[in-house]
Amino acid sequence: MTRRIIIGISGASGFQYGYEALRLLRETGGIETHLVVSKGAEMTRALETPYTREAVCALADVVHPVGNLGAAVASGSFKTLGMLVAPCSMRSLAAIAQGYGDNLLTRAADVVLKERRRLVLMVREAPLNLAHIDNMRRVTEMGGIVFPPVPAFYQQPQSVADIVTHSVGRALELFDIDIPKLPHWGLHGRPEIESE
């Protein structure tokens, strides 16, 4: 069976997280990626990154327009490992928490939840108000995983890219995807990198 994962990129700050997920999955190989980019994310990409839309789409195996509610990822019969939304805006979180599938990103997340597959949301907002916290609770109660991209300073990152890669790698590992060279806490109480 083909191993597939849906990568959603919504309009929160941090488009780099979604880009890095696609890059790591391309580098790792063996998993078909299905990309959905929200309209807000397109604006964030242009404001925050040097990436062109074409460069981002080239990293995915399949790109689905956010308005296409008839796409394969909108159906539970289309088998996937699940979906990573990186980053996840509070607007997308709210829609997912309330089952409001008004675009392909939120519809695909709803399908993942109803099919009891893995949904990981790299939520990006601070500080949080009670609505944000309640929506995170609702998604968690439905089986989703709220995964804010919190830096892991124990690995002594040398750059922002190191921080982004580690956060995204850890999120992808929640799908039982092995990311080569990702540091883990070792038996001796310090980060270790597994050899290939």
NORVENGI-V569698 format. One record per backbone hydrogen bond with DSSP energy under -1.0 kcal/mol. NH is the residue of the N-H (numbers start at 1). CO is the residue of the C=O. If there is no record, write none. Layout:
NH;CO / NH;CO
//
This chain:
5;32 / 6;82 / 7;34 / 8;84 / 9;36 / 10;87 / 17;14 / 19;15 / 20;16 / 21;17 / 22;18 / 23;19 / 24;20 / 25;21 / 26;22 / 27;23 / 28;24 / 29;25 / 32;3 / 34;5 / 35;62 / 36;7 / 38;9 / 42;38 / 43;39 / 44;40 / 45;41 / 46;42 / 47;43 / 48;44 / 49;45 / 56;52 / 57;53 / 58;54 / 59;56 / 60;57 / 62;33 / 64;35 / 68;65 / 69;67 / 71;68 / 74;71 / 75;72 / 78;75 / 81;4 / 83;118 / 84;6 / 85;120 / 86;8 / 88;122 / 93;89 / 94;90 / 95;91 / 96;92 / 97;93 / 98;94 / 99;96 / 100;95 / 101;99 / 102;100 / 104;66 / 107;103 / 108;104 / 109;105 / 110;106 / 111;107 / 112;108 / 113;109 / 114;110 / 115;111 / 116;113 / 117;112 / 118;81 / 120;83 / 121;145 / 122;85 / 123;121 / 124;88 / 133;129 / 134;130 / 135;131 / 136;132 / 137;133 / 138;134 / 139;135 / 140;136 / 141;137 / 142;138 / 143;140 / 144;139 / 145;119 / 147;121 / 150;148 / 155;152 / 156;153 / 163;159 / 164;160 / 165;161 / 166;162 / 167;163 / 168;164 / 169;165 / 170;166 / 171;167 / 172;168 / 173;169 / 175;172 / 176;173 / 182;179 / 184;192 / 186;190 / 189;186 / 192;184
//
